[in-house]
């Protein structure tokens, strides 16, 4: 008489599997749609692919527009798995393009300016922690994530948040605060920043010609996948993905060997270290499209983390995080300017290293174009990649240090 029970269970299981497959497709393809819309429509492009991916994920989790999804919630385990995998894979892919040795050799003033910014961010994040720790939950973790995002961009914040086990709602709120303040500062960078910094700092001394090494490094960032045959593109992306998966597997082994368990902190640090070591190989650095692939993988993280976000909890958090983030960001910018003045660093270099630290490589071109200075593009792009390499270490270190107070 109970024959219908397994029949109903099988039907429910099949429906659940269909929803999970649909969810996986949405998570994996939304970044492509976001990138297309950002490039094709200027008003949407102001938001950028990262924000669009977050918004799409949040929409799917918090709307009753889809009656079926409202009755049968999204599979959080699937979102969590994709979010957890995408960060280490994406970070490794981004690091493959980094040339630390050449960066240090070719851009001494840039290295000095970026070093000043790192110090400024660490000091500002620590000062804000002791002054405003009551404004936000888990302030040592928030400071650690902000150190990551202001020395290398969102990938560092993602890696640090994952390693520290930060709640999804808190992560999204910190990122939202950064988007609001960062968007305001970006408008400043694209308009008045150069003239403002020239009030305090010397002008940039332009060179008449580029060295052969600079031309070679510049070619690394000129969208290497474009113009290649489809079969070559697939092979390049497949190879870079295979290397990143191998690095993740080795990092898991290192974590098990050193800690006896799957430690997210150990895995993230191992992935970062191995990614840097892999970038020392010219063959790995020359693989076309590793940066673009890593960028896409991290957009998948943005969609996944959005689907795990309870919008009501975010709205109930209040303005504390916005004030906390503002203190860290603008405090770091002021300290960076002061140190640059003391050391005699030129205005354009300060602007481009500030851009690289806060936004990563993505806005180096537009900011350099706004300043009418092509010579700083290569050093700015490489600085952004170096920020990916060091930001995770710095954020985890500061979070652990502040957590002892």
VOPAGU-2260 file (C-alpha; in pm, 1 decimal, decimal comma):
REM VOPAGU-2260
SITE   aa  ch    i         X         Y         Z
SITE  UNK   A    0       0,0       0,0       0,0
SITE  UNK   A    1     298,2     228,4      53,4
SITE  UNK   A    2     433,7     188,9    -300,8
SITE  UNK   A    3     368,4     557,1    -368,0
SITE  UNK   A    4     617,1     673,7    -101,9
SITE  UNK   A    5     935,4     585,8    -295,2
SITE  UNK   A    6     767,2     708,4    -613,4
SITE  UNK   A    7     706,3    1052,9    -462,1
SITE  UNK   A    8    1057,4    1058,2    -312,5
SITE  UNK   A    9    1207,7     975,1    -651,7
SITE  UNK   A   10    1006,1    1251,3    -814,7
SITE  UNK   A   11    1117,8    1499,4    -548,7
SITE  UNK   A   12    1481,3    1389,0    -586,2
SITE  UNK   A   13    1464,7    1430,6    -964,1
SITE  UNK   A   14    1317,0    1779,2    -922,1
SITE  UNK   A   15    1586,4    1869,8    -670,6
SITE  UNK   A   16    1855,2    1744,9    -911,9
SITE  UNK   A   17    1706,9    1954,0   -1193,1
SITE  UNK   A   18    1708,3    2264,9    -972,2
SITE  UNK   A   19    2070,6    2196,0    -869,2
SITE  UNK   A   20    2177,6    2155,1   -1233,2
SITE  UNK   A   21    1995,8    2475,6   -1330,1
SITE  UNK   A   22    2160,6    2655,3   -1040,3
SITE  UNK   A   23    2505,2    2531,4   -1148,3
SITE  UNK   A   24    2445,6    2654,6   -1503,6
SITE  UNK   A   25    2337,6    2996,3   -1373,9
SITE  UNK   A   26    2640,9    3023,6   -1145,7
SITE  UNK   A   27    2882,6    2930,9   -1424,2
SITE  UNK   A   28    2730,9    3137,8   -1706,5
SITE  UNK   A   29    2622,9    3455,9   -1525,7
SITE  UNK   A   30    2979,9    3599,1   -1535,5
SITE  UNK   A   31    2980,5    3571,4   -1915,6
SITE  UNK   A   32    2651,9    3763,2   -1934,0
SITE  UNK   A   33    2778,5    4023,8   -1686,1
SITE  UNK   A   34    3096,8    4079,1   -1886,8
SITE  UNK   A   35    2900,5    4108,7   -2211,6
SITE  UNK   A   36    2654,1    4361,3   -2067,4
SITE  UNK   A   37    2933,6    4566,5   -1907,0
SITE  UNK   A   38    3121,1    4595,4   -2236,1
SITE  UNK   A   39    2815,6    4663,1   -2453,8
SITE  UNK   A   40    2615,6    4907,8   -2238,0
SITE  UNK   A   41    2794,5    5200,1   -2073,1
SITE  UNK   A   42    2538,4    5259,1   -1791,5
SITE  UNK   A   43    2571,5    4893,9   -1688,4
SITE  UNK   A   44    2947,0    4913,4   -1736,1
SITE  UNK   A   45    2962,6    5169,7   -1454,4
SITE  UNK   A   46    2865,8    4892,4   -1212,6
SITE  UNK   A   47    3110,2    4643,6   -1363,8
SITE  UNK   A   48    3094,3    4262,1   -1382,3
SITE  UNK   A   49    3178,2    4210,5   -1013,2
SITE  UNK   A   50    2882,5    4411,2    -885,4
SITE  UNK   A   51    2649,8    4262,4   -1147,2
SITE  UNK   A   52    2743,9    3909,6   -1041,4
SITE  UNK   A   53    2684,0    3989,0    -674,0
SITE  UNK   A   54    2347,1    4144,9    -753,6
SITE  UNK   A   55    2239,2    3848,4    -963,4
SITE  UNK   A   56    2324,1    3602,8    -685,5
SITE  UNK   A   57    2149,8    3813,2    -421,9
SITE  UNK   A   58    1842,2    3842,4    -645,3
SITE  UNK   A   59    1817,1    3465,4    -685,7
SITE  UNK   A   60    1839,4    3409,5    -310,6
SITE  UNK   A   61    1610,0    3686,1    -189,8
SITE  UNK   A   62    1326,4    3708,5    -439,8
SITE  UNK   A   63     995,2    3527,5    -457,9
SITE  UNK   A   64     976,7    3606,6    -829,1
SITE  UNK   A   65    1038,6    3239,8    -906,7
SITE  UNK   A   66     763,4    3047,5    -722,6
SITE  UNK   A   67     944,9    2715,7    -764,7
SITE  UNK   A   68    1267,0    2849,8    -613,5
SITE  UNK   A   69    1066,4    3007,7    -333,5
SITE  UNK   A   70     918,7    2669,0    -237,7
SITE  UNK   A   71    1238,5    2475,1    -301,5
SITE  UNK   A   72    1532,2    2695,5    -193,5
SITE  UNK   A   73    1862,2    2710,3    -375,5
SITE  UNK   A   74    2110,8    2435,4    -296,0
SITE  UNK   A   75    2342,0    2611,0     -49,9
SITE  UNK   A   76    2587,6    2323,2     -53,4
SITE  UNK   A   77    2639,9    2370,0    -427,0
SITE  UNK   A   78    2692,5    2745,0    -390,2
SITE  UNK   A   79    2929,3    2691,2     -98,7
SITE  UNK   A   80    3131,4    2432,2    -293,4
SITE  UNK   A   81    3167,6    2655,7    -599,2
SITE  UNK   A   82    3257,2    2956,2    -382,9
SITE  UNK   A   83    3518,6    2756,5    -190,5
SITE  UNK   A   84    3677,9    2614,0    -507,0
SITE  UNK   A   85    3670,0    2929,4    -718,8
SITE  UNK   A   86    3883,2    3142,1    -484,6
SITE  UNK   A   87    4200,4    2926,5    -471,8
SITE  UNK   A   88    4168,2    2834,3    -840,1
SITE  UNK   A   89    4115,2    3197,7    -942,5
SITE  UNK   A   90    4399,9    3331,1    -729,0
SITE  UNK   A   91    4643,0    3074,9    -873,7
SITE  UNK   A   92    4538,6    3165,5   -1229,2
SITE  UNK   A   93    4584,8    3537,7   -1165,4
SITE  UNK   A   94    4930,1    3484,2   -1016,6
SITE  UNK   A   95    5058,5    3295,0   -1320,9
SITE  UNK   A   96    5100,5    3628,7   -1505,0
SITE  UNK   A   97    5308,8    3791,9   -1230,2
SITE  UNK   A   98    5674,5    3869,9   -1300,6
SITE  UNK   A   99    5807,6    3975,3    -961,0
SITE  UNK   A  100    6174,9    3984,0   -1063,0
SITE  UNK   A  101    6120,8    4208,1   -1363,5
SITE  UNK   A  102    5885,2    4434,1   -1168,7
SITE  UNK   A  103    6150,3    4499,6    -902,6
SITE  UNK   A  104    6420,0    4558,0   -1165,6
SITE  UNK   A  105    6227,5    4788,6   -1396,4
SITE  UNK   A  106    6025,6    5005,4   -1159,8
SITE  UNK   A  107    6219,2    5101,2    -848,3
SITE  UNK   A  108    6008,3    5412,3    -778,5
SITE  UNK   A  109    5691,2    5209,3    -829,3
SITE  UNK   A  110    5815,3    4946,6    -582,8
SITE  UNK   A  111    5889,0    5220,0    -329,6
SITE  UNK   A  112    5545,9    5378,4    -374,1
SITE  UNK   A  113    5366,9    5044,7    -345,4
SITE  UNK   A  114    5567,5    4967,1     -30,8
SITE  UNK   A  115    5449,7    5296,5     115,8
SITE  UNK   A  116    5090,7    5209,9      33,6
SITE  UNK   A  117    5119,7    4869,9     199,7
SITE  UNK   A  118    5251,6    5033,0     517,4
SITE  UNK   A  119    4978,6    5298,6     502,0
SITE  UNK   A  120    4702,6    5037,2     469,6
SITE  UNK   A  121    4839,0    4830,3     758,0
SITE  UNK   A  122    4866,1    5135,6     985,0
SITE  UNK   A  123    4522,3    5267,2     887,2
SITE  UNK   A  124    4349,7    4928,4     932,4
SITE  UNK   A  125    4514,7    4880,6    1273,6
SITE  UNK   A  126    4429,6    5232,4    1391,9
SITE  UNK   A  127    4068,1    5194,8    1279,2
SITE  UNK   A  128    4045,6    4863,4    1464,0
SITE  UNK   A  129    4143,7    5017,3    1798,0
SITE  UNK   A  130    3936,4    5330,4    1741,2
SITE  UNK   A  131    3618,6    5188,4    1589,0
SITE  UNK   A  132    3605,0    4821,5    1683,2
SITE  UNK   A  133    3260,4    4872,2    1832,3
SITE  UNK   A  134    3115,9    4976,2    1496,6
SITE  UNK   A  135    3130,5    4633,9    1332,5
SITE  UNK   A  136    3113,2    4263,7    1420,8
SITE  UNK   A  137    3443,6    4073,5    1413,4
SITE  UNK   A  138    3650,6    4391,0    1353,5
SITE  UNK   A  139    3983,9    4204,8    1330,4
SITE  UNK   A  140    3846,1    4002,3    1038,5
SITE  UNK   A  141    3705,8    4314,4     871,7
SITE  UNK   A  142    4044,5    4487,7     902,7
SITE  UNK   A  143    4215,7    4182,6     755,7
SITE  UNK   A  144    3980,1    4175,7     456,0
SITE  UNK   A  145    4022,0    4550,1     398,2
SITE  UNK   A  146    4400,0    4515,4     403,5
SITE  UNK   A  147    4363,5    4249,7     135,6
SITE  UNK   A  148    4130,0    4452,4     -84,2
SITE  UNK   A  149    4339,1    4771,7     -58,8
SITE  UNK   A  150    4668,5    4601,0    -143,8
SITE  UNK   A  151    4544,9    4388,8    -431,8
SITE  UNK   A  152    4170,6    4405,6    -483,4
SITE  UNK   A  153    3867,5    4181,2    -443,3
SITE  UNK   A  154    4050,4    3846,5    -500,6
SITE  UNK   A  155    4251,8    3905,2    -183,9
SITE  UNK   A  156    3943,0    3995,7      15,5
SITE  UNK   A  157    3772,1    3680,9    -111,5
SITE  UNK   A  158    4067,1    3461,0     -15,2
SITE  UNK   A  159    4100,6    3617,3     330,4
SITE  UNK   A  160    3727,1    3599,9     400,1
SITE  UNK   A  161    3724,0    3233,4     299,9
SITE  UNK   A  162    4031,2    3152,1     508,2
SITE  UNK   A  163    3891,2    3326,5     816,8
SITE  UNK   A  164    3544,8    3172,6     782,7
SITE  UNK   A  165    3372,5    3511,6     760,1
SITE  UNK   A  166    2992,2    3493,2     736,5
SITE  UNK   A  167    2859,5    3547,7     385,8
SITE  UNK   A  168    2640,8    3839,7     496,0
SITE  UNK   A  169    2936,2    4017,8     655,7
SITE  UNK   A  170    3153,4    3958,4     350,4
SITE  UNK   A  171    2890,9    4099,6     114,6
SITE  UNK   A  172    2838,3    4403,1     337,7
SITE  UNK   A  173    3212,6    4476,6     351,8
SITE  UNK   A  174    3228,6    4440,9     -24,6
SITE  UNK   A  175    2925,5    4667,9     -66,9
SITE  UNK   A  176    3091,0    4935,4     149,0
SITE  UNK   A  177    3406,6    4904,0     -59,2
SITE  UNK   A  178    3206,7    4935,0    -383,4
SITE  UNK   A  179    3037,5    5255,2    -263,8
SITE  UNK   A  180    3355,6    5422,3    -141,9
SITE  UNK   A  181    3574,0    5274,8    -413,4
SITE  UNK   A  182    3337,4    5397,4    -682,6
SITE  UNK   A  183    3360,3    5749,4    -542,6
SITE  UNK   A  184    3741,2    5739,0    -535,9
SITE  UNK   A  185    3751,0    5594,7    -889,0
SITE  UNK   A  186    3561,0    5896,3   -1020,8
SITE  UNK   A  187    3823,8    6113,6    -852,5
SITE  UNK   A  188    4107,1    5911,1   -1011,6
SITE  UNK   A  189    3954,9    5949,3   -1357,1
SITE  UNK   A  190    3904,3    6325,2   -1326,3
SITE  UNK   A  191    4097,4    6541,2   -1078,3
SITE  UNK   A  192    4345,1    6304,2    -908,7
SITE  UNK   A  193    4654,3    6393,8   -1110,5
SITE  UNK   A  194    4605,5    6768,5   -1065,7
SITE  UNK   A  195    4535,6    6722,0    -694,3
SITE  UNK   A  196    4847,0    6514,6    -629,4
SITE  UNK   A  197    5060,7    6756,6    -830,5
SITE  UNK   A  198    4980,4    7018,3    -564,9
SITE  UNK   A  199    5196,7    6818,2    -323,5
SITE  UNK   A  200    5421,7    6589,8    -533,1
SITE  UNK   A  201    5669,7    6638,7    -820,6
SITE  UNK   A  202    5565,1    6558,5   -1179,5
SITE  UNK   A  203    5649,3    6230,5   -1350,5
SITE  UNK   A  204    5976,1    6225,8   -1551,1
SITE  UNK   A  205    5897,3    6062,2   -1883,4
SITE  UNK   A  206    6144,2    5848,0   -2075,8
SITE  UNK   A  207    6184,6    5892,9   -2449,4
SITE  UNK   A  208    6190,3    5521,7   -2535,4
SITE  UNK   A  209    6078,2    5194,3   -2383,2
SITE  UNK   A  210    6324,7    4914,7   -2314,9
SITE  UNK   A  211    6285,2    4580,0   -2488,9
SITE  UNK   A  212    6185,0    4423,7   -2156,9
SITE  UNK   A  213    5909,6    4681,0   -2104,6
SITE  UNK   A  214    5772,2    4617,6   -2453,4
SITE  UNK   A  215    5776,0    4242,9   -2385,2
SITE  UNK   A  216    5599,1    4285,6   -2051,3
SITE  UNK   A  217    5344,8    4521,5   -2204,8
SITE  UNK   A  218    5250,9    4252,1   -2456,8
SITE  UNK   A  219    5167,9    4016,8   -2171,0
SITE  UNK   A  220    4863,9    4228,3   -2080,8
SITE  UNK   A  221    4724,3    4293,6   -2429,3
SITE  UNK   A  222    4431,9    4044,6   -2412,1
SITE  UNK   A  223    4641,5    3748,9   -2541,0
SITE  UNK   A  224    4339,1    3524,9   -2606,1
SITE  UNK   A  225    4191,8    3761,4   -2862,1
SITE  UNK   A  226    4297,4    3691,6   -3217,7
SITE  UNK   A  227    4391,8    3329,3   -3148,7
SITE  UNK   A  228    4214,6    3034,7   -3308,5
SITE  UNK   A  229    3939,3    2878,9   -3098,3
SITE  UNK   A  230    4129,4    2553,3   -3063,4
SITE  UNK   A  231    4434,7    2741,5   -2934,4
SITE  UNK   A  232    4219,2    2935,9   -2687,2
SITE  UNK   A  233    4060,8    2616,9   -2553,1
SITE  UNK   A  234    4399,6    2450,4   -2519,7
SITE  UNK   A  235    4549,0    2752,0   -2337,0
SITE  UNK   A  236    4256,2    2786,3   -2095,7
SITE  UNK   A  237    4255,2    2411,8   -2035,5
SITE  UNK   A  238    4627,8    2409,2   -1958,3
SITE  UNK   A  239    4607,0    2701,4   -1716,5
SITE  UNK   A  240    4305,3    2544,8   -1543,2
SITE  UNK   A  241    4488,4    2211,6   -1514,9
SITE  UNK   A  242    4786,6    2382,3   -1352,3
SITE  UNK   A  243    4564,3    2566,8   -1105,2
SITE  UNK   A  244    4381,8    2243,1   -1013,7
SITE  UNK   A  245    4720,1    2073,4    -962,2
SITE  UNK   A  246    4833,0    2356,5    -734,3
SITE  UNK   A  247    4510,0    2328,5    -535,5
SITE  UNK   A  248    4556,6    1951,1    -499,5
SITE  UNK   A  249    4915,6    1995,9    -378,9
SITE  UNK   A  250    4799,0    2266,5    -135,0
SITE  UNK   A  251    4537,7    2031,4       9,1
SITE  UNK   A  252    4813,4    1772,7      55,5
SITE  UNK   A  253    5034,3    2028,7     228,0
SITE  UNK   A  254    4746,8    2120,8     461,6
SITE  UNK   A  255    4684,5    1756,3     552,8
SITE  UNK   A  256    5054,6    1698,7     607,4
SITE  UNK   A  257    5113,0    2005,1     827,1
SITE  UNK   A  258    4783,6    2031,4    1017,0
SITE  UNK   A  259    4627,6    1687,5     980,7
SITE  UNK   A  260    4308,6    1840,6     837,4
SITE  UNK   A  261    4168,0    2051,9     553,6
SITE  UNK   A  262    4276,2    2390,0     691,2
SITE  UNK   A  263    4145,7    2669,6     468,5
SITE  UNK   A  264    4417,5    2907,9     591,2
SITE  UNK   A  265    4692,3    2658,3     506,0
SITE  UNK   A  266    4537,1    2586,1     165,8
SITE  UNK   A  267    4501,3    2953,7      70,2
SITE  UNK   A  268    4858,8    3034,8     178,5
SITE  UNK   A  269    4992,2    2730,3      -6,5
SITE  UNK   A  270    4802,4    2819,1    -323,5
SITE  UNK   A  271    4938,4    3175,2    -310,4
SITE  UNK   A  272    5295,6    3058,0    -250,5
SITE  UNK   A  273    5284,1    2791,1    -522,4
SITE  UNK   A  274    5121,9    3035,7    -765,1
SITE  UNK   A  275    5408,1    3279,8    -710,8
SITE  UNK   A  276    5665,4    3002,6    -757,4
SITE  UNK   A  277    5491,1    2888,5   -1075,9
SITE  UNK   A  278    5503,6    3245,5   -1209,4
SITE  UNK   A  279    5884,0    3231,2   -1196,8
SITE  UNK   A  280    5867,4    2999,1   -1497,4
SITE  UNK   A  281    5864,6    3190,7   -1826,4
SITE  UNK   A  282    5665,4    2909,9   -1990,0
SITE  UNK   A  283    5384,2    2938,0   -1736,0
SITE  UNK   A  284    5382,4    3318,5   -1754,7
SITE  UNK   A  285    5350,8    3299,7   -2132,2
SITE  UNK   A  286    5036,0    3081,3   -2130,7
SITE  UNK   A  287    4771,5    3295,9   -2303,6
SITE  UNK   A  288    4459,4    3381,2   -2109,2
SITE  UNK   A  289    4551,8    3268,6   -1758,2
SITE  UNK   A  290    4468,3    3612,0   -1618,2
SITE  UNK   A  291    4135,3    3631,8   -1801,0
SITE  UNK   A  292    4045,7    3280,0   -1690,7
SITE  UNK   A  293    4124,4    3361,4   -1328,0
SITE  UNK   A  294    3917,6    3676,6   -1350,1
SITE  UNK   A  295    3621,3    3474,6   -1480,7
SITE  UNK   A  296    3655,6    3208,9   -1209,3
SITE  UNK   A  297    3645,8    3477,3    -939,8
SITE  UNK   A  298    3327,4    3619,4   -1094,2
SITE  UNK   A  299    3172,8    3275,8   -1039,1
SITE  UNK   A  300    3262,4    3323,1    -671,8
SITE  UNK   A  301    3077,8    3655,3    -671,3
SITE  UNK   A  302    2758,1    3495,0    -802,6
SITE  UNK   A  303    2786,9    3200,0    -562,1
SITE  UNK   A  304    2844,4    3416,0    -255,0
SITE  UNK   A  305    2548,3    3632,1    -357,8
SITE  UNK   A  306    2316,6    3328,1    -356,8
SITE  UNK   A  307    2423,9    3260,7       3,2
SITE  UNK   A  308    2341,3    3610,9     126,7
SITE  UNK   A  309    2040,6    3692,7     342,9
SITE  UNK   A  310    1954,6    4045,3     231,6
SITE  UNK   A  311    1754,4    4118,0     545,9
SITE  UNK   A  312    2061,5    4059,0     764,5
SITE  UNK   A  313    2264,3    4287,9     539,8
SITE  UNK   A  314    2006,1    4566,9     565,1
SITE  UNK   A  315    1990,2    4532,3     944,0
SITE  UNK   A  316    2366,2    4582,4     981,5
SITE  UNK   A  317    2348,6    4962,9     978,6
SITE  UNK   A  318    2608,5    5221,9     865,8
SITE  UNK   A  319    2890,5    5102,8    1093,2
SITE  UNK   A  320    3074,9    4908,3     824,6
SITE  UNK   A  321    3059,5    5197,6     581,6
SITE  UNK   A  322    3225,8    5426,8     838,6
SITE  UNK   A  323    3481,5    5160,4     928,8
SITE  UNK   A  324    3569,5    5098,7     562,8
SITE  UNK   A  325    3592,0    5472,1     493,8
SITE  UNK   A  326    3834,2    5525,6     781,4
SITE  UNK   A  327    4061,1    5245,4     658,1
SITE  UNK   A  328    4052,0    5353,4     293,0
SITE  UNK   A  329    4088,7    5729,7     324,4
SITE  UNK   A  330    4326,8    5700,0     618,3
SITE  UNK   A  331    4553,3    5483,9     401,6
SITE  UNK   A  332    4533,3    5729,9     110,0
SITE  UNK   A  333    4632,4    6023,6     333,0
SITE  UNK   A  334    4924,6    5832,5     486,1
SITE  UNK   A  335    5038,4    5721,4     140,7
SITE  UNK   A  336    5041,4    6083,5      23,4
SITE  UNK   A  337    5241,1    6195,6     329,0
SITE  UNK   A  338    5505,3    5925,7     282,4
SITE  UNK   A  339    5528,4    5998,7     -90,2
SITE  UNK   A  340    5587,8    6367,0     -13,9
SITE  UNK   A  341    5868,3    6280,8     228,0
SITE  UNK   A  342    6035,1    6039,2     -16,5
SITE  UNK   A  343    5990,4    6257,6    -325,1
SITE  UNK   A  344    5777,1    6010,4    -522,3
SITE  UNK   A  345    5610,6    6165,3    -825,7
SITE  UNK   A  346    5235,0    6221,8    -856,8
SITE  UNK   A  347    5164,6    5981,5   -1143,4
SITE  UNK   A  348    5339,8    5691,8    -970,9
SITE  UNK   A  349    5141,7    5749,7    -652,6
SITE  UNK   A  350    4815,0    5759,3    -846,6
SITE  UNK   A  351    4888,5    5441,1   -1041,8
SITE  UNK   A  352    5007,2    5240,2    -739,1
SITE  UNK   A  353    4701,7    5357,4    -547,7
SITE  UNK   A  354    4486,9    5235,7    -837,1
SITE  UNK   A  355    4670,9    4903,2    -849,9
SITE  UNK   A  356    4633,4    4847,6    -476,6
SITE  UNK   A  357    4266,0    4932,8    -447,8
SITE  UNK   A  358    4133,4    4799,1    -780,1
SITE  UNK   A  359    4394,4    4557,3    -910,2
SITE  UNK   A  360    4506,6    4568,9   -1275,8
SITE  UNK   A  361    4159,6    4623,2   -1424,6
SITE  UNK   A  362    4151,5    5006,7   -1401,5
SITE  UNK   A  363    4520,6    5074,5   -1470,9
SITE  UNK   A  364    4456,1    5146,2   -1838,6
SITE  UNK   A  365    4168,9    5393,8   -1789,8
SITE  UNK   A  366    4350,5    5582,1   -1511,1
SITE  UNK   A  367    4676,0    5599,1   -1709,8
SITE  UNK   A  368    4476,0    5724,8   -2008,0
SITE  UNK   A  369    4313,3    5993,7   -1793,7
SITE  UNK   A  370    4662,5    6110,3   -1688,7
SITE  UNK   A  371    4787,4    6085,4   -2052,1
SITE  UNK   A  372    5082,6    5874,7   -1938,6
SITE  UNK   A  373    5130,3    5542,3   -2114,8
SITE  UNK   A  374    5472,6    5480,0   -1959,7
SITE  UNK   A  375    5326,6    5383,3   -1622,6
SITE  UNK   A  376    5086,7    5121,5   -1762,0
SITE  UNK   A  377    5328,0    4826,3   -1744,7
SITE  UNK   A  378    5450,7    4895,5   -1392,2
SITE  UNK   A  379    5092,9    4964,7   -1280,9
SITE  UNK   A  380    4960,8    4637,1   -1423,2
SITE  UNK   A  381    5241,6    4438,7   -1266,9
SITE  UNK   A  382    5191,6    4616,3    -933,9
SITE  UNK   A  383    4829,9    4503,1    -938,2
SITE  UNK   A  384    4939,5    4142,9    -987,1
SITE  UNK   A  385    5201,7    4175,6    -712,6
SITE  UNK   A  386    4921,6    4301,0    -489,6
SITE  UNK   A  387    4740,1    3972,4    -551,5
SITE  UNK   A  388    5054,6    3792,8    -438,8
SITE  UNK   A  389    5116,4    3979,8    -111,5
SITE  UNK   A  390    4769,4    4096,1      -7,3
SITE  UNK   A  391    4651,0    3760,5     124,9
SITE  UNK   A  392    4957,4    3720,5     346,6
SITE  UNK   A  393    4921,9    4073,7     481,9
SITE  UNK   A  394    4549,7    4047,0     554,5
SITE  UNK   A  395    4574,9    3712,5     732,9
SITE  UNK   A  396    4873,8    3832,5     934,1
SITE  UNK   A  397    4703,9    4152,4    1049,4
SITE  UNK   A  398    4377,3    3973,8    1130,8
SITE  UNK   A  399    4562,6    3720,3    1344,6
SITE  UNK   A  400    4758,5    3996,2    1517,9
SITE  UNK   A  401    4456,1    4214,7    1592,9
SITE  UNK   A  402    4253,1    3912,7    1701,9
SITE  UNK   A  403    4479,6    3876,3    2005,6
SITE  UNK   A  404    4355,0    4208,4    2150,5
